[in-house]
Amino acid sequence: MDRKRCTLKLLVQPSRGLVDEMFIILVQKAPSGFQLTVHALHKCEDGHSWEAFGHYTADTIGTVNVSEDPSLGGTYSGVEQMGLLWSLRPVPGSKPGLRLRKMNVQIPMEVTISVYQGHQTEGFMDQVPLASVVVERWYMAPGVSRIPITEDGLTATLFLPPGPGPFPGLLDLWGGGGQLVEYRASLLASHGIASLALDYLTAKIIMETGKMVDLQYFEKAYKILEQHPQVHGSSIGMLGLSLGTSITLKMAVYSEVMKLRCAVCISGCHMQPVDGSVEEILKYFNQNADRTRISEENELIWRDVLLPVPSDLAFKVDMGRLKCPLLVVVGEDDQNWPASESAMDMEEMMEQAGNSHLLTVLSYPKAGHLIEPPYTPHARASLFKSLATREKMIVLWGGETAAHSRAQEDAWRKLLVFLKENLYSGSNPGTTSLSHL
């Protein structure tokens, strides 16, 4: 087809939205039966470029609707409305071990959606597309406030939803990579929950003193939320991923200061020295480092380091003492932590103690460790810097891309329902209805 005669039209709606919001992609005015490639390109803040693409054939009226029509090949196949985001991968020639993470939530993630002639798999940068649209994907909704927190030695950022409040609150903890990671907290604030992202491994006070934070550090963060005039002090929850779950479970069960309304644990476990500090928890995890396995691609597999699940209550959180609702999210192909085994043991402990009504487990076949907000590109393995040695290594997280992406979408939807049911309800902690999750 002569591209001069092609008046093809590309529509993406909404062209500006939250990252967990679906968009519709329509190609119109193509010739009947025209073969085309719909391509997505994103250049992230570290300078690396990511792409995804699907192969389509226009119908008899020259239209392709990505929401309804199947991709016949590319980085995803079948009817996948958001495949152009969740299947994003580093462009050919990129260095290995990349993981796409938003650093500055005050600017959008920009994705260029383009249409190319024919079913293509490479060389997109060397061609002029038939049509292109730039789409903005935001973690911060209009009106969300970003407030750096440095008081009491904390390294944290508070995100407040639009309006006067008071809003329910949430402490948001990431895992063993450290840093102040803000994108999940900002997205939760976009859904009406005042969220405090907390750095507890590479915080300024750690850099200055050379000492790990104590457990009071987390209680100080809780008090920041509890005492904030725009936060409902009796409606505060806690969310952790990976190592963040260890802290979340410890504080939920043993802290006399933190009266959590609910807790969420993603890809974590309850095995740890229950009387231990953060430093002692990390030492406990590292004492069995010889159980690390290496994949055929030379990636580190850490899931066996904490196995078998101990029977000694000195080395696992006493889940029978938990008094608030708990949502546990498990990827059954998690190669980093024994999340499945931990979830089963927690359920058994709670059944024996008579508080299993507080527990909801979401378990996803073929999902890996890094269960993130919807449409986040799946990283089966990526570079990880050891906090102890500063050494960089490739760690295997696990998961199959399509199944993992579906798990992220489902888990996020149910996580939001769980938080809103427990943080917005006027009932006492521990009374919740989750039958529809």
C-alpha positions in Angstrom: 0.0 0.0 0.0 1.3 3.5 -0.9 1.7 5.2 2.5 0.8 8.6 0.8 -2.7 7.2 0.2 -3.0 5.9 3.8 -5.2 8.3 5.9 -5.3 5.9 8.8 -6.5 7.3 12.1 -5.3 6.3 15.6 -7.4 7.1 18.8 -6.3 6.3 22.4 -8.8 7.1 25.1 -8.2 8.3 27.7 -4.9 9.9 26.5 -4.2 10.9 30.1 -5.1 8.6 33.1 -3.9 6.8 36.1 -1.5 3.9 35.6 -4.2 1.4 36.8 -6.8 2.7 34.4 -7.5 0.9 31.2 -7.4 2.7 27.8 -9.0 2.0 24.5 -7.0 1.9 21.3 -8.8 2.3 18.0 -7.3 2.2 14.5 -9.7 3.5 11.9 -9.8 4.2 8.1 -7.4 1.4 7.2 -8.0 -0.6 4.1 -10.1 -3.7 4.6 -8.0 -6.7 5.7 -4.9 -4.4 6.2 -2.2 -6.0 8.3 -0.7 -3.7 10.8 1.5 -3.6 14.0 0.4 -1.5 17.0 3.6 -0.6 18.9 4.2 1.0 22.3 7.5 2.8 23.2 8.5 4.2 26.6 11.7 5.8 27.5 12.1 5.6 31.3 13.9 8.0 33.6 17.1 6.0 33.6 17.4 6.5 29.9 16.5 2.9 28.8 13.8 2.3 26.2 11.0 -0.3 26.5 8.7 -1.5 23.8 5.7 -3.8 23.2 3.8 -4.6 20.0 0.9 -6.6 18.7 0.0 -7.8 15.2 -3.6 -7.1 14.0 -5.7 -7.3 10.8 -8.2 -4.6 10.1 -11.9 -5.7 9.7 -14.1 -5.2 6.6 -14.6 -1.5 7.5 -10.9 -0.9 8.1 -11.0 -0.9 11.9 -8.9 -2.5 14.7 -10.1 -2.3 18.3 -7.4 -3.5 20.6 -10.0 -4.1 23.4 -11.9 -6.6 21.2 -9.6 -7.9 18.4 -6.9 -10.5 18.9 -3.3 -9.9 18.5 -1.9 -12.5 16.1 1.6 -12.2 17.4 4.1 -9.9 18.9 5.0 -9.5 22.6 1.5 -10.7 23.5 -1.3 -12.6 21.7 -5.0 -12.9 21.9 -7.5 -10.2 23.1 -5.5 -8.1 25.6 -6.7 -4.6 26.1 -3.6 -3.6 28.1 -1.1 -5.9 26.5 0.9 -2.9 25.1 1.7 -2.0 28.7 2.1 -5.2 30.6 4.3 -6.8 27.9 6.7 -3.9 27.6 10.3 -5.2 27.5 13.7 -3.6 27.0 14.4 -2.8 23.3 16.9 -5.1 21.6 20.5 -4.4 22.6 19.6 -3.2 26.1 21.7 -4.4 29.0 20.4 -7.4 30.9 18.5 -7.2 34.2 16.5 -4.1 33.7 13.3 -3.5 35.7 10.9 -0.6 34.9 10.2 1.5 38.0 8.8 5.0 38.3 11.2 7.3 40.1 9.6 10.7 39.9 5.8 10.4 40.5 5.3 14.1 39.9 5.7 13.6 36.2 3.8 11.1 34.0 5.0 7.9 32.4 4.8 8.8 28.7 4.1 6.0 26.2 4.1 6.6 22.4 1.5 4.4 20.7 2.2 4.0 17.0 0.8 2.0 14.0 3.2 0.5 11.4 2.4 -1.2 8.1 2.6 -5.0 8.1 3.3 -7.5 10.9 6.7 -6.4 12.1 8.9 -7.5 15.0 12.0 -5.2 14.8 13.4 -2.1 13.3 10.6 0.2 14.5 13.0 3.1 15.3 14.2 3.1 11.7 10.7 3.6 10.3 8.2 6.4 10.1 4.9 5.2 11.6 1.6 5.6 9.9 0.2 7.3 13.0 1.3 8.0 16.6 -0.3 9.2 19.8 1.5 10.1 23.1 -0.3 8.8 26.2 0.3 10.0 29.8 0.1 7.5 32.6 0.0 9.0 36.1 0.6 7.6 39.6 -0.5 10.9 41.2 -4.1 12.0 40.4 -4.8 15.7 40.1 -5.0 17.2 43.6 -2.9 14.6 45.4 -0.3 16.3 47.7 3.3 15.0 48.0 4.8 15.9 51.4 8.5 14.9 52.3 8.8 13.8 55.9 12.1 14.2 57.7 11.0 14.7 61.4 12.0 12.1 64.1 14.8 10.9 61.8 12.4 9.5 59.3 13.0 9.3 55.5 9.5 9.1 54.2 7.0 10.8 51.8 3.3 11.3 52.7 0.8 11.4 49.9 -2.6 13.0 50.7 -5.7 12.6 48.6 -7.4 15.7 47.3 -9.7 17.4 49.7 -9.8 18.2 53.5 -10.1 14.7 54.8 -9.8 13.1 57.2 -8.7 10.1 55.2 -7.8 6.6 56.3 -4.0 6.1 56.4 -1.6 3.4 55.3 2.1 2.7 55.9 3.7 1.4 52.7 6.9 -0.7 53.0 8.9 -2.1 50.1 11.6 -4.8 50.3 15.3 -5.5 50.6 16.4 -3.2 47.9 16.0 -0.1 50.1 15.4 3.4 48.8 12.4 5.6 49.1 9.9 4.1 46.6 6.9 6.3 46.1 4.9 5.1 43.2 2.6 2.6 45.0 1.9 5.1 47.9 1.0 7.9 45.4 -1.3 5.6 43.5 -3.1 4.6 46.7 -3.5 8.2 47.6 -5.1 8.7 44.2 -7.7 6.1 45.4 -8.4 8.1 48.6 -6.0 6.6 51.1 -3.4 8.8 52.8 -0.2 6.8 52.2 3.2 7.1 53.8 6.1 5.6 51.8 8.9 4.7 54.2 12.6 4.0 53.6 13.8 1.8 56.4 17.0 0.3 54.9 18.8 3.2 53.2 17.3 6.1 55.3 19.3 9.2 55.9 19.7 8.4 59.6 21.3 5.0 58.6 23.7 6.7 56.2 24.7 9.2 59.0 25.0 6.8 61.9 26.0 3.6 60.2 23.3 1.8 62.3 20.1 0.1 61.2 16.9 1.6 62.4 15.1 0.1 65.4 11.5 -1.0 65.6 10.5 2.3 67.1 11.3 3.9 63.7 8.1 2.2 62.3 6.1 3.3 65.3 7.3 6.9 64.7 6.0 6.6 61.1 2.7 5.3 62.4 2.4 8.3 64.8 3.1 10.7 61.9 0.0 9.3 60.2 -2.1 9.0 63.4 -1.5 12.6 64.5 -1.9 14.2 61.1 -4.9 16.5 61.0 -6.0 15.1 57.6 -5.7 11.4 58.6 -8.3 9.5 60.6 -6.1 8.3 63.4 -8.1 5.2 64.2 -8.2 3.9 60.6 -4.6 3.1 59.7 -3.4 0.0 57.9 0.0 -1.3 56.8 1.2 -2.8 53.5 4.4 -4.6 52.9 6.0 -6.4 50.0 8.8 -9.0 50.4 11.0 -7.9 53.4 8.3 -5.3 54.1 6.0 -8.1 55.1 8.4 -9.2 57.8 8.1 -5.8 59.4 4.4 -5.5 58.8 3.6 -8.8 60.5 5.9 -8.1 63.4 4.4 -4.7 64.1 0.8 -5.9 63.6 1.2 -8.7 66.1 3.7 -7.4 68.7 3.7 -3.5 68.7 1.8 -2.0 71.6 1.9 1.4 69.8 0.5 0.5 66.4 -3.2 -0.3 66.5 -3.6 -1.4 62.9 -7.1 -1.6 61.3 -5.8 -4.1 58.7 -2.6 -5.3 57.1 -1.6 -6.5 53.6 1.4 -8.7 52.9 2.5 -9.3 49.3 5.1 -12.0 48.5 6.4 -12.3 52.0 6.6 -14.6 54.9 6.3 -14.8 58.7 9.6 -16.6 59.4 12.0 -14.4 61.5 13.4 -14.1 65.0 10.4 -12.6 66.7 12.5 -10.7 69.3 14.8 -9.5 66.6 15.6 -6.0 65.2 15.7 -5.2 61.5 19.4 -6.0 61.6 18.8 -9.4 63.3 16.1 -10.3 60.8 18.5 -9.7 58.0 21.2 -11.7 59.7 18.7 -14.5 60.2 17.9 -14.5 56.5 21.5 -14.5 55.6 22.6 -17.4 57.9 21.4 -20.0 55.4 22.8 -18.2 52.3 24.4 -21.5 51.3 20.9 -22.7 50.3 20.9 -20.2 47.5 20.4 -21.9 44.1 21.6 -20.7 40.7 19.4 -21.0 37.6 20.6 -22.1 34.2 20.8 -18.4 33.3 23.0 -17.7 36.3 20.2 -16.0 38.3 20.1 -16.3 42.1 17.2 -18.3 43.6 16.7 -17.4 47.3 13.3 -19.1 48.1 15.0 -22.1 49.9 17.0 -19.9 52.3 14.1 -19.7 54.8 12.9 -23.3 54.4 11.8 -25.5 56.0 9.2 -23.5 57.9 10.3 -23.7 61.6 8.0 -25.1 64.2 9.7 -23.1 67.0 7.6 -20.0 67.7 10.8 -18.1 68.5 11.4 -18.0 64.7 8.1 -17.2 63.3 5.4 -14.5 64.1 2.7 -15.9 66.3 -0.2 -15.4 63.9 -2.6 -16.7 66.5 -2.2 -13.3 68.3 -3.2 -11.2 65.2 -6.2 -9.1 65.9 -6.8 -7.3 62.6 -7.8 -8.5 59.1 -4.9 -9.6 57.0 -4.7 -10.0 53.2 -1.9 -12.2 52.0 -1.0 -12.2 48.2 1.1 -15.1 46.9 2.7 -15.8 43.6 2.9 -19.6 43.3 6.0 -19.3 41.1 7.8 -17.0 43.5 11.5 -17.9 43.3 12.7 -15.3 45.8 10.7 -16.0 49.0 8.8 -19.1 50.2 5.5 -17.2 50.1 3.3 -20.2 49.4 4.7 -22.3 52.3 4.5 -19.3 54.6 0.9 -18.6 53.7 -0.1 -22.2 54.4 1.6 -22.2 57.7 0.0 -18.9 58.7 -3.4 -20.3 57.8 -2.8 -23.4 59.9 -1.6 -21.3 62.9 -4.6 -19.1 62.7 -7.0 -22.0 62.3 -5.6 -23.6 65.5 -5.9 -20.2 67.3 -9.4 -19.6 66.2 -8.7 -16.3 64.3 -8.5 -17.6 60.7 -11.6 -15.5 60.0 -9.2 -12.6 59.8 -7.2 -14.1 57.0 -7.7 -13.8 53.3 -5.2 -15.5 51.0 -5.0 -14.7 47.3 -2.8 -17.3 45.5 -1.9 -17.0 41.8 -0.5 -19.8 39.7 2.4 -18.9 37.5 2.8 -15.5 39.2 6.2 -14.5 40.6 7.5 -12.4 43.5 7.1 -8.8 42.2 3.4 -8.4 42.3 3.0 -4.7 41.5 0.2 -2.3 40.5 -1.7 -3.3 37.3 0.0 -3.2 33.9 3.5 -2.9 35.5 5.8 -4.8 33.0 6.7 -8.2 34.4 10.4 -8.6 35.5 11.1 -12.3 35.7 14.6 -11.5 36.8 16.5 -8.3 37.4 19.6 -6.6 38.8 19.6 -6.4 42.6 22.2 -4.6 44.7 23.0 -6.3 48.0 22.8 -3.8 50.9 25.5 -5.7 52.8 28.1 -6.1 50.1 26.9 -3.4 47.6 27.4 -6.1 45.0 25.1 -6.2 42.0 23.6 -9.6 41.0 20.8 -10.9 38.8 18.0 -12.3 41.0 15.2 -14.6 39.7 11.8 -13.4 40.8 9.7 -15.9 38.9 6.4 -15.8 37.0 5.2 -16.1 33.5 4.4 -12.8 31.9 0.7 -13.1 30.9 -0.3 -15.0 34.1 1.7 -12.7 36.3 0.1 -9.6 34.7 -3.4 -11.0 35.3 -2.4 -11.7 38.9 -1.3 -8.1 39.3 -4.6 -6.8 37.9 -6.8 -9.1 40.1 -4.7 -8.6 43.3 -4.8 -4.8 43.0 -8.5 -4.7 42.5 -9.1 -6.9 45.6 -6.5 -5.1 47.6 -8.3 -1.8 47.1 -11.6 -3.4 48.1 -10.0 -4.9 51.2 -8.4 -1.6 52.3 -11.6 0.4 51.7 -13.8 -2.1 53.5 -11.5 -2.2 56.6 -10.2 1.4 56.6 -13.5 3.2 55.8 -15.8 1.0 57.9 -16.9 2.3 61.3 -16.6 -1.2 62.7 -14.0 -2.3 65.2 -10.8 -3.9 63.8 -11.4 -7.5 63.2 -15.0 -7.3 61.9 -15.0 -7.5 58.1 -16.9 -9.1 55.3 -14.7 -10.3 52.4 -16.9 -13.0 50.9 -16.9 -11.3 47.5 -13.1 -11.0 47.1 
